[in-house]
Amino acid sequence: MTVTAATKPRAIRTGTSARVHTVVDSPLGPLTLVGTSLGLCGMYMDLQRHLPEQERFGPKDPSPFTDVAQQLAEYFAGDRRGFDVPLDLAGTPFQERVWTALQTIPYGETRSYGQLAAQVGNPSASRAVGMANGRNPVGIIVPCHRVVGSTGKLVGYGGGVERKQRLLAHERGERGERPMLDASGGAGPL
């Protein structure tokens, strides 16, 4: 098994290119990937909080998403620990600082909202960090699931706390009753 380690944080580029999308299967359910000519600008789970209107995804075109789909499959199989796809994220300057900081949290580890606030230079802004974390448009790739409450408790996740728990267990190598992938490499039950 080849494991791809995390890389340094990807640059966040903001463009105004036309968007296209596709839907890929995952152990967490379908993931809608949205991109521009500059990179991935959205990845949404079904029933996700802050889900944009589908009209904003653009026409369906799977061709630009081959690399990200492959990297996601490798991640869920346990063969990848970081992502190196181009990102085209649009947010406030503070949100973009938080999203960049999220990319520095190592695979299998967590940080509190307060620790992340200190990392972005505003130690009293843990609530604002939580809001920016919740608006992250590419969860998993920009790993907002690795942020927990000050006591280590799992709190908030746009895709649902159960999914957050499964992602963290997957990264810690825990094999429970509900694996990310079954023995055949297919998605385990949610």
GROMACS elastic network, one bead per residue, 0.5 to 0.9 nm:
[ bonds ]
;  ai    aj funct       b0    kb
    1    78     6  0.86132   500
    1    79     6  0.64237   500
    2    79     6  0.57147   500
    2    80     6  0.77514   500
    3    74     6  0.85573   500
    3    75     6  0.89055   500
    3    78     6  0.73368   500
    3    81     6  0.67511   500
    4     7     6  0.87618   500
    4    74     6  0.87112   500
    4    75     6  0.87676   500
    4    79     6  0.63715   500
    4    81     6  0.55614   500
    4    82     6  0.65448   500
    4    83     6  0.83848   500
    5    80     6  0.64083   500
    5    82     6  0.54749   500
    5    83     6  0.83687   500
    5   107     6  0.83678   500
    6     9     6  0.86313   500
    6    80     6  0.79991   500
    6    81     6  0.53617   500
    6    83     6  0.65302   500
    6    84     6  0.82310   500
    6   103     6  0.86753   500
    6   104     6  0.85906   500
    6   106     6  0.71802   500
    6   107     6  0.71888   500
    7    10     6  0.79780   500
    7    81     6  0.88443   500
    7    82     6  0.61364   500
    7    83     6  0.70209   500
    7    84     6  0.68738   500
    7   103     6  0.86591   500
    7   104     6  0.86550   500
    8    84     6  0.87135   500
    8   103     6  0.75602   500
    8   104     6  0.70972   500
    9    12     6  0.88411   500
    9    84     6  0.85369   500
    9   100     6  0.61940   500
    9   101     6  0.78444   500
    9   102     6  0.84893   500
    9   103     6  0.52432   500
    9   104     6  0.63381   500
    9   142     6  0.89638   500
   10    83     6  0.86554   500
   10    84     6  0.69163   500
   10    85     6  0.77474   500
   10    86     6  0.68689   500
   10    87     6  0.70210   500
   10   100     6  0.74812   500
   10   103     6  0.77058   500
   11    86     6  0.75140   500
   11    87     6  0.69077   500
   11    88     6  0.84474   500
   11   100     6  0.78050   500
   12    86     6  0.79135   500
   12    87     6  0.55450   500
   12    88     6  0.56851   500
   12    89     6  0.57522   500
   12    90     6  0.80492   500
   12    96     6  0.73718   500
   12    99     6  0.86190   500
   12   100     6  0.76288   500
   13    38     6  0.72460   500
   13    39     6  0.80324   500
   13    86     6  0.83160   500
   13    87     6  0.63218   500
   13    89     6  0.61091   500
   13    90     6  0.76470   500
   14    38     6  0.79768   500
   14    41     6  0.88032   500
   14    87     6  0.84077   500
   14    88     6  0.50978   500
   14    89     6  0.56330   500
   14    90     6  0.54389   500
   14    91     6  0.85440   500
   15    36     6  0.77689   500
   15    37     6  0.83950   500
   15    38     6  0.67869   500
   15    88     6  0.65431   500
   15    89     6  0.81799   500
   15    90     6  0.79137   500
   16    19     6  0.87137   500
   16    36     6  0.79166   500
   16    38     6  0.89944   500
   17    35     6  0.88274   500
   17    36     6  0.53970   500
   17    37     6  0.60893   500
   17    38     6  0.74702   500
   18    35     6  0.82819   500
   18    36     6  0.57931   500
   18    37     6  0.74328   500
   18    58     6  0.72684   500
   19    34     6  0.66096   500
   19    35     6  0.54236   500
   19    37     6  0.77875   500
   19    41     6  0.85169   500
   19    56     6  0.75757   500
   19    57     6  0.59915   500
   19    59     6  0.73541   500
   20    33     6  0.83971   500
   20    34     6  0.57627   500
   20    35     6  0.55694   500
   20    36     6  0.65410   500
   20    56     6  0.89307   500
   20    57     6  0.59110   500
   20    59     6  0.50572   500
   20    60     6  0.57457   500
   20    61     6  0.59319   500
   20    62     6  0.82289   500
   20    64     6  0.84022   500
   21    32     6  0.68098   500
   21    33     6  0.53888   500
   21    35     6  0.62351   500
   21    36     6  0.88876   500
   21    42     6  0.89051   500
   21    57     6  0.57257   500
   21    58     6  0.61476   500
   21    59     6  0.62201   500
   21    61     6  0.57260   500
   21    62     6  0.67088   500
   21    64     6  0.85904   500
   21    65     6  0.82244   500
   22    31     6  0.83641   500
   22    32     6  0.57948   500
   22    33     6  0.54032   500
   22    34     6  0.67959   500
   22    57     6  0.87980   500
   22    59     6  0.84157   500
   22    60     6  0.53864   500
   22    61     6  0.58342   500
   22    62     6  0.50615   500
   22    63     6  0.86044   500
   22    64     6  0.89610   500
   22    65     6  0.74843   500
   23    30     6  0.63639   500
   23    31     6  0.55211   500
   23    33     6  0.60278   500
   23    34     6  0.88224   500
   23    60     6  0.84561   500
   23    62     6  0.78510   500
   24    29     6  0.86292   500
   24    30     6  0.56841   500
   24    31     6  0.53196   500
   24    32     6  0.65201   500
   24    33     6  0.75179   500
   24    69     6  0.69898   500
   25    28     6  0.80720   500
   25    29     6  0.60623   500
   25    31     6  0.62132   500
   25    32     6  0.88866   500
   25   187     6  0.82157   500
   26    29     6  0.51378   500
   26    30     6  0.57550   500
   26    31     6  0.67085   500
   26    72     6  0.81038   500
   26    73     6  0.76026   500
   26    76     6  0.77680   500
   26   180     6  0.86301   500
   26   181     6  0.89789   500
   26   186     6  0.86694   500
   26   187     6  0.63058   500
   27    30     6  0.81175   500
   27    76     6  0.74273   500
   27   179     6  0.85278   500
   27   180     6  0.54340   500
   27   181     6  0.65170   500
   27   186     6  0.77301   500
   27   188     6  0.57513   500
   27   189     6  0.70822   500
   27   190     6  0.68546   500
   28    31     6  0.80287   500
   28    45     6  0.77777   500
   28   163     6  0.68255   500
   28   166     6  0.86544   500
   28   167     6  0.89433   500
   28   180     6  0.77734   500
   28   187     6  0.78855   500
   28   188     6  0.84651   500
   28   189     6  0.82179   500
   28   190     6  0.61063   500
   29    45     6  0.69700   500
   29    46     6  0.70981   500
   29   187     6  0.84575   500
   29   190     6  0.74476   500
   30    44     6  0.83670   500
   30    45     6  0.62445   500
   30    46     6  0.65380   500
   31    43     6  0.63034   500
   31    44     6  0.54744   500
   31    46     6  0.70854   500
   32    42     6  0.76991   500
   32    43     6  0.53829   500
   32    44     6  0.50456   500
   32    45     6  0.65688   500
   32    46     6  0.81458   500
   32    57     6  0.87260   500
   33    40     6  0.72799   500
   33    41     6  0.79783   500
   33    42     6  0.58021   500
   33    44     6  0.66938   500
   33    57     6  0.84589   500
   33    62     6  0.89053   500
   33    65     6  0.74607   500
   33    68     6  0.86575   500
   33    69     6  0.87071   500
   33   138     6  0.86181   500
   34    39     6  0.87589   500
   34    40     6  0.60078   500
   34    41     6  0.56705   500
   34    43     6  0.61289   500
   34    44     6  0.83610   500
   34    57     6  0.58617   500
   34    58     6  0.78875   500
   34    65     6  0.85990   500
   35    38     6  0.75881   500
   35    39     6  0.55354   500
   35    42     6  0.65709   500
   35    43     6  0.88042   500
   35    57     6  0.80656   500
   35    58     6  0.88134   500
   35    64     6  0.77444   500
   35    65     6  0.80139   500
   35    87     6  0.84123   500
   35    88     6  0.75665   500
   36    39     6  0.53713   500
   36    40     6  0.64463   500
   36    41     6  0.67698   500
   36    64     6  0.87753   500
   36    88     6  0.71685   500
   37    40     6  0.84958   500
   37    64     6  0.84728   500
   37    88     6  0.86844   500
   38    41     6  0.85958   500
   38    86     6  0.69348   500
   38    87     6  0.70140   500
   38    88     6  0.58327   500
   39    64     6  0.88457   500
   39    85     6  0.72649   500
   39    89     6  0.83589   500
   40    43     6  0.77462   500
   40    65     6  0.83495   500
   40    68     6  0.83726   500
   40    85     6  0.73515   500
   40    86     6  0.62127   500
   40    88     6  0.55122   500
   40    89     6  0.75108   500
   40   138     6  0.78940   500
   41    87     6  0.60371   500
   41    89     6  0.50813   500
   41    90     6  0.76593   500
   41   137     6  0.68213   500
   41   138     6  0.69862   500
   42    57     6  0.85102   500
   42    87     6  0.87922   500
   42    88     6  0.84251   500
   42    89     6  0.76828   500
   42   136     6  0.85931   500
   42   138     6  0.50474   500
   42   139     6  0.84377   500
   43   137     6  0.61247   500
   43   139     6  0.66723   500
   43   140     6  0.86236   500
   43   141     6  0.86278   500
   44    47     6  0.86289   500
   44    48     6  0.66193   500
   44    51     6  0.68710   500
   44    52     6  0.88223   500
   44   137     6  0.72139   500
   44   138     6  0.70362   500
   44   139     6  0.76372   500
   44   159     6  0.81640   500
   45    48     6  0.53584   500
   45    49     6  0.88850   500
   45    51     6  0.83468   500
   45   139     6  0.89134   500
   45   158     6  0.85420   500
   45   159     6  0.61237   500
   46    51     6  0.84903   500
   46   159     6  0.76533   500
   47    51     6  0.76835   500
   47   158     6  0.86483   500
   47   159     6  0.69633   500
   47   160     6  0.85044   500
   48    51     6  0.56780   500
   48   157     6  0.87357   500
   48   158     6  0.53305   500
   48   160     6  0.73261   500
   49   134     6  0.81169   500
   49   135     6  0.86571   500
   49   157     6  0.82834   500
   49   159     6  0.66589   500
   49   160     6  0.83641   500
   50   134     6  0.80018   500
   50   135     6  0.68526   500
   50   137     6  0.86092   500
   50   158     6  0.72838   500
   51    54     6  0.83398   500
   51   137     6  0.87169   500
   51   158     6  0.88900   500
   52    55     6  0.82556   500
   52    56     6  0.67827   500
   52    57     6  0.80716   500
   53    56     6  0.57349   500
   53    57     6  0.76308   500
   54    57     6  0.54301   500
   54    58     6  0.78522   500
   55    58     6  0.62002   500
   55    59     6  0.84899   500
   57    60     6  0.81462   500
   58    61     6  0.88093   500
   61    64     6  0.71771   500
   61    65     6  0.83339   500
   62    65     6  0.56053   500
   62    66     6  0.71321   500
   63    66     6  0.61316   500
   64    67     6  0.77549   500
   64    68     6  0.86049   500
   65    68     6  0.53782   500
   65    69     6  0.59497   500
   65    70     6  0.84837   500
   66    69     6  0.52726   500
   66    70     6  0.61689   500
   66    71     6  0.87023   500
   67    70     6  0.51111   500
   67    71     6  0.61659   500
   67    72     6  0.86228   500
   67    85     6  0.74088   500
   68    71     6  0.50120   500
   68    72     6  0.60833   500
   68    73     6  0.85562   500
   68    83     6  0.82117   500
   68    84     6  0.85134   500
   68    85     6  0.63350   500
   69    72     6  0.51467   500
   69    73     6  0.62163   500
   69    74     6  0.86745   500
   70    73     6  0.51026   500
   70    74     6  0.62263   500
   70    75     6  0.86315   500
   71    74     6  0.50387   500
   71    75     6  0.61263   500
   71    76     6  0.86985   500
   71    79     6  0.89864   500
   71    80     6  0.71087   500
   71    82     6  0.85756   500
   71    83     6  0.67129   500
   71    84     6  0.83688   500
   71    85     6  0.84439   500
   72    76     6  0.62075   500
   72    77     6  0.85277   500
   72    80     6  0.81542   500
   72    83     6  0.82512   500
   72   140     6  0.87602   500
   72   141     6  0.83202   500
   73    76     6  0.52456   500
   73    77     6  0.61297   500
   73    78     6  0.86882   500
   73    79     6  0.85541   500
   73    80     6  0.86149   500
   74    77     6  0.50380   500
   74    78     6  0.62507   500
   74    80     6  0.52650   500
   74    81     6  0.86293   500
   75    78     6  0.51930   500
   75    79     6  0.56426   500
   75    81     6  0.62557   500
   75    82     6  0.77225   500
   75    83     6  0.85191   500
   76    79     6  0.75326   500
   76    80     6  0.78299   500
   76   167     6  0.89574   500
   76   170     6  0.79578   500
   76   180     6  0.64273   500
   76   181     6  0.69151   500
   76   187     6  0.88205   500
   77    80     6  0.77161   500
   77   180     6  0.76899   500
   77   181     6  0.65079   500
   77   185     6  0.71915   500
   78    81     6  0.75078   500
   78   170     6  0.78449   500
   78   171     6  0.78612   500
   78   173     6  0.82482   500
   80    83     6  0.76285   500
   81   106     6  0.84665   500
   81   107     6  0.58324   500
   81   108     6  0.85836   500
   81   171     6  0.80872   500
   82   103     6  0.87558   500
   82   106     6  0.85779   500
   82   107     6  0.72254   500
   82   141     6  0.74806   500
   83   141     6  0.61208   500
   83   142     6  0.84853   500
   84    87     6  0.88949   500
   84   141     6  0.87085   500
   85   141     6  0.85929   500
   87   138     6  0.87875   500
   89    96     6  0.78042   500
   89   136     6  0.86720   500
   89   137     6  0.73833   500
   89   138     6  0.84005   500
   90    95     6  0.87462   500
   90    96     6  0.76216   500
   90   137     6  0.87829   500
   91    94     6  0.78234   500
   91    95     6  0.56069   500
   91    96     6  0.58515   500
   91   132     6  0.87465   500
   91   135     6  0.85696   500
   91   136     6  0.87324   500
   92    95     6  0.50898   500
   92    96     6  0.61773   500
   92    97     6  0.86417   500
   92   132     6  0.88762   500
   93    96     6  0.51381   500
   93    97     6  0.62676   500
   93    98     6  0.87611   500
   94    97     6  0.51013   500
   94    98     6  0.63176   500
   94    99     6  0.86733   500
   94   120     6  0.84269   500
   94   128     6  0.87454   500
   94   129     6  0.84719   500
   94   132     6  0.76523   500
   95    98     6  0.50766   500
   95    99     6  0.61053   500
   95   100     6  0.85600   500
   95   128     6  0.87721   500
   95   129     6  0.77431   500
   95   131     6  0.84902   500
   95   133     6  0.76171   500
   95   135     6  0.79773   500
   95   136     6  0.79789   500
   96   100     6  0.60888   500
   96   101     6  0.85218   500
   96   132     6  0.82437   500
   96   136     6  0.89415   500
   97   100     6  0.51408   500
   97   101     6  0.61729   500
   97   102     6  0.86676   500
   97   120     6  0.64394   500
   98   102     6  0.61418   500
   98   103     6  0.88467   500
   98   116     6  0.74781   500
   98   117     6  0.79737   500
   98   119     6  0.86756   500
   98   120     6  0.65156   500
   98   129     6  0.65886   500
   98   132     6  0.66276   500
   98   133     6  0.70311   500
   98   136     6  0.89599   500
   99   102     6  0.50784   500
   99   103     6  0.67106   500
   99   132     6  0.76621   500
   99   133     6  0.71082   500
   99   136     6  0.67858   500
   99   142     6  0.65819   500
   99   143     6  0.85024   500
   99   144     6  0.80438   500
  100   103     6  0.54061   500
  100   104     6  0.72510   500
  100   142     6  0.79045   500
  101   104     6  0.53994   500
  101   105     6  0.73261   500
  101   116     6  0.71156   500
  101   119     6  0.71556   500
  101   120     6  0.68949   500
  102   105     6  0.56654   500
  102   116     6  0.77500   500
  102   133     6  0.83310   500
  102   142     6  0.61756   500
  102   143     6  0.59422   500
  102   144     6  0.62454   500
  102   146     6  0.79698   500
  102   147     6  0.81921   500
  103   106     6  0.78240   500
  103   141     6  0.80790   500
  103   142     6  0.55565   500
  103   143     6  0.63421   500
  103   144     6  0.84955   500
  104   143     6  0.89812   500
  105   108     6  0.85663   500
  105   109     6  0.66608   500
  105   110     6  0.68158   500
  105   111     6  0.71651   500
  105   143     6  0.76785   500
  105   146     6  0.71928   500
  105   147     6  0.87283   500
  106   109     6  0.55599   500
  106   110     6  0.77549   500
  106   146     6  0.86758   500
  107   110     6  0.83547   500
  107   143     6  0.86625   500
  107   146     6  0.82810   500
  107   168     6  0.88728   500
  107   171     6  0.63700   500
  107   172     6  0.82812   500
  108   146     6  0.78384   500
  108   168     6  0.64828   500
  108   169     6  0.81458   500
  108   170     6  0.81392   500
  108   172     6  0.50613   500
  108   173     6  0.82885   500
  109   146     6  0.65848   500
  109   147     6  0.89149   500
  109   168     6  0.80906   500
  109   171     6  0.81272   500
  109   172     6  0.79879   500
  110   145     6  0.82819   500
  110   147     6  0.55248   500
  110   148     6  0.66199   500
  110   152     6  0.82736   500
  110   168     6  0.84866   500
  111   114     6  0.80858   500
  111   115     6  0.60744   500
  111   116     6  0.66367   500
  111   146     6  0.64137   500
  111   147     6  0.50270   500
  111   148     6  0.61455   500
  111   149     6  0.83003   500
  111   150     6  0.85032   500
  111   152     6  0.83126   500
  112   115     6  0.51093   500
  112   116     6  0.63068   500
  112   117     6  0.85647   500
  112   126     6  0.85010   500
  112   146     6  0.84351   500
  112   147     6  0.53705   500
  112   149     6  0.53209   500
  112   150     6  0.52655   500
  112   151     6  0.80679   500
  112   152     6  0.71018   500
  113   116     6  0.51158   500
  113   117     6  0.61090   500
  113   118     6  0.87131   500
  113   125     6  0.84778   500
  113   126     6  0.50587   500
  113   127     6  0.74778   500
  113   128     6  0.89881   500
  113   129     6  0.62773   500
  113   130     6  0.63285   500
  113   133     6  0.89172   500
  113   147     6  0.61844   500
  113   148     6  0.64280   500
  113   149     6  0.62722   500
  113   150     6  0.68777   500
  114   118     6  0.62607   500
  114   119     6  0.85786   500
  114   123     6  0.63526   500
  114   124     6  0.73500   500
  114   125     6  0.73132   500
  114   127     6  0.83533   500
  114   129     6  0.80407   500
  114   149     6  0.82260   500
  114   150     6  0.68959   500
  115   118     6  0.51578   500
  115   119     6  0.62015   500
  115   120     6  0.88427   500
  115   123     6  0.74310   500
  115   126     6  0.80069   500
  115   150     6  0.85412   500
  116   120     6  0.63529   500
  116   121     6  0.87214   500
  116   122     6  0.87945   500
  116   123     6  0.79895   500
  116   125     6  0.89944   500
  116   126     6  0.73998   500
  116   129     6  0.71205   500
  116   147     6  0.81216   500
  117   120     6  0.53115   500
  117   121     6  0.64538   500
  117   122     6  0.52850   500
  117   124     6  0.68204   500
  117   125     6  0.55230   500
  117   126     6  0.52524   500
  117   127     6  0.86000   500
  117   128     6  0.81605   500
  117   129     6  0.59977   500
  118   121     6  0.50627   500
  118   122     6  0.52510   500
  118   124     6  0.75639   500
  118   125     6  0.80190   500
  118   126     6  0.83185   500
  119   122     6  0.74445   500
  119   123     6  0.75873   500
  120   123     6  0.78326   500
  120   129     6  0.89027   500
  121   125     6  0.89760   500
  122   125     6  0.55406   500
  122   126     6  0.81842   500
  123   126     6  0.69116   500
  124   127     6  0.81797   500
  124   128     6  0.88856   500
  125   128     6  0.51672   500
  125   129     6  0.61257   500
  125   130     6  0.86088   500
  126   130     6  0.61729   500
  126   131     6  0.87182   500
  127   131     6  0.63252   500
  127   132     6  0.87122   500
  128   132     6  0.61911   500
  128   133     6  0.84120   500
  129   132     6  0.50695   500
  129   133     6  0.59003   500
  129   134     6  0.84686   500
  130   134     6  0.61058   500
  130   135     6  0.87108   500
  130   147     6  0.86683   500
  130   156     6  0.84799   500
  131   134     6  0.50805   500
  131   135     6  0.64283   500
  131   136     6  0.89510   500
  132   135     6  0.51028   500
  132   136     6  0.64570   500
  133   136     6  0.53046   500
  133   144     6  0.59374   500
  133   145     6  0.88947   500
  133   147     6  0.83216   500
  133   157     6  0.85491   500
  133   158     6  0.89121   500
  134   137     6  0.84032   500
  134   144     6  0.77650   500
  134   156     6  0.78205   500
  134   157     6  0.67011   500
  134   158     6  0.59761   500
  135   138     6  0.89683   500
  135   158     6  0.80515   500
  136   139     6  0.61653   500
  136   142     6  0.74636   500
  136   143     6  0.89134   500
  136   144     6  0.72042   500
  136   158     6  0.86677   500
  137   142     6  0.84023   500
  138   141     6  0.58959   500
  138   142     6  0.57815   500
  138   143     6  0.81194   500
  138   144     6  0.86999   500
  139   142     6  0.52725   500
  139   143     6  0.56069   500
  139   144     6  0.58607   500
  139   145     6  0.72259   500
  139   158     6  0.83306   500
  139   159     6  0.84610   500
  140   144     6  0.67313   500
  140   145     6  0.68164   500
  140   146     6  0.89579   500
  140   167     6  0.82213   500
  141   144     6  0.84539   500
  142   145     6  0.86606   500
  143   146     6  0.58508   500
  143   147     6  0.81241   500
  144   147     6  0.57935   500
  144   157     6  0.77960   500
  144   164     6  0.89231   500
  145   148     6  0.78006   500
  145   154     6  0.89353   500
  145   156     6  0.88057   500
  145   157     6  0.66532   500
  145   158     6  0.89733   500
  145   161     6  0.88578   500
  145   163     6  0.86241   500
  145   164     6  0.53819   500
  145   165     6  0.82107   500
  145   167     6  0.71854   500
  145   168     6  0.72310   500
  146   164     6  0.80355   500
  146   167     6  0.86145   500
  146   168     6  0.69885   500
  147   152     6  0.87971   500
  147   154     6  0.80098   500
  147   155     6  0.83932   500
  148   151     6  0.78285   500
  148   152     6  0.54896   500
  148   153     6  0.58798   500
  148   154     6  0.51824   500
  148   155     6  0.60090   500
  148   156     6  0.81873   500
  149   152     6  0.51582   500
  149   153     6  0.51703   500
  149   154     6  0.62439   500
  149   155     6  0.60116   500
  149   156     6  0.88705   500
  150   153     6  0.72392   500
  151   154     6  0.88939   500
  152   155     6  0.87965   500
  154   157     6  0.85231   500
  154   161     6  0.68798   500
  154   164     6  0.77121   500
  154   165     6  0.73236   500
  155   161     6  0.67602   500
  155   164     6  0.89294   500
  156   159     6  0.87256   500
  156   160     6  0.70645   500
  156   161     6  0.60641   500
  156   164     6  0.84955   500
  157   160     6  0.50656   500
  157   161     6  0.54402   500
  157   162     6  0.87319   500
  157   163     6  0.80360   500
  157   164     6  0.64130   500
  158   161     6  0.79766   500
  158   164     6  0.88927   500
  159   162     6  0.82501   500
  159   163     6  0.63349   500
  159   164     6  0.73576   500
  160   163     6  0.55116   500
  160   164     6  0.65257   500
  160   165     6  0.88777   500
  161   165     6  0.61044   500
  161   166     6  0.86061   500
  162   165     6  0.50577   500
  162   166     6  0.62660   500
  162   167     6  0.87118   500
  162   190     6  0.88829   500
  163   167     6  0.61402   500
  163   168     6  0.86149   500
  163   190     6  0.81968   500
  164   167     6  0.51585   500
  164   168     6  0.62431   500
  164   169     6  0.85751   500
  165   168     6  0.52763   500
  165   169     6  0.61112   500
  165   170     6  0.85169   500
  166   169     6  0.50732   500
  166   170     6  0.59871   500
  166   171     6  0.85947   500
  166   178     6  0.83861   500
  166   179     6  0.82990   500
  166   180     6  0.75525   500
  166   190     6  0.89468   500
  167   170     6  0.50402   500
  167   171     6  0.62474   500
  167   172     6  0.86921   500
  167   180     6  0.82487   500
  168   171     6  0.50883   500
  168   172     6  0.62234   500
  168   173     6  0.86637   500
  168   174     6  0.87707   500
  169   172     6  0.50665   500
  169   173     6  0.62520   500
  169   174     6  0.52011   500
  169   175     6  0.76986   500
  169   176     6  0.84977   500
  170   173     6  0.51321   500
  170   174     6  0.58306   500
  170   175     6  0.74093   500
  170   179     6  0.77460   500
  170   180     6  0.68003   500
  171   174     6  0.75847   500
  174   179     6  0.84325   500
  175   178     6  0.74978   500
  175   179     6  0.59434   500
  175   180     6  0.85738   500
  176   179     6  0.60313   500
  178   181     6  0.85125   500
  178   182     6  0.85972   500
  178   188     6  0.63431   500
  178   189     6  0.63977   500
  178   190     6  0.72658   500
  179   182     6  0.62219   500
  179   187     6  0.81236   500
  179   188     6  0.55441   500
  179   189     6  0.76505   500
  179   190     6  0.88154   500
  180   186     6  0.85100   500
  180   187     6  0.61312   500
  180   188     6  0.52739   500
  180   189     6  0.78401   500
  180   190     6  0.83135   500
  181   184     6  0.76647   500
  181   185     6  0.53293   500
  181   186     6  0.53410   500
  181   189     6  0.85988   500
  182   185     6  0.53470   500
  182   186     6  0.54131   500
  182   187     6  0.60456   500
  182   188     6  0.51984   500
  182   189     6  0.87095   500
  183   186     6  0.73198   500
  183   188     6  0.89797   500
  184   187     6  0.87479   500
  185   188     6  0.86388   500
  187   190     6  0.84573   500
